[in-house]
């Protein structure tokens, strides 16, 4: 069986039985876990689903954040991106409109 190449060139990886959509996402997870152990952040979670609503309150779509954690008492919603797609831009705007802005994290090479 042949594996097709990813649309954006990322490679799915696994760490401690958990699957990640990219090496960058896995590396960010490792970094955030270290930050949590050091006390810099709290309540670290992965793959957190948010329901996005339209102006009339009807369900529009869902957004799944790569990571959610607390830093200095504030909730941080973070997504690891190599490529920022139009769909992500729309969902990020909907999240911001609901008072929950999304932080984009990019791996520095």
C-alpha positions, 0 to 999 in steps of 0.5 A: 500500500502506498502512502500519498504525500500530504497536501502541505508536506507535513508528516504525521508522527507519534509520541508516547502513543499520541498522534500529531499532525506534524513534527512541528506540532509534536515539538511544540507539545513537548515544549509546552509540557516542559513549560507546564512542569516548570510552572510557566503555564497551567491546564495544558490540553490538546485537540480542544473542540470549540463550537462556532456560532453565527450572529443568530446563534446557530451552529456554523462549524467546529474549530479544533485547537491544537493546544489550550492552556492558561498563562498568567491567568488568561486562556491561550488557544494555540494552533501550530501552522506551517501554512495558514489556509483560508479556512483557518483564517475564517475560523480564527476570525469566528473565534475572535468574534466570540472573544476567544482569539487564536494564537498561531505558532510557527516553528522557527527554522 
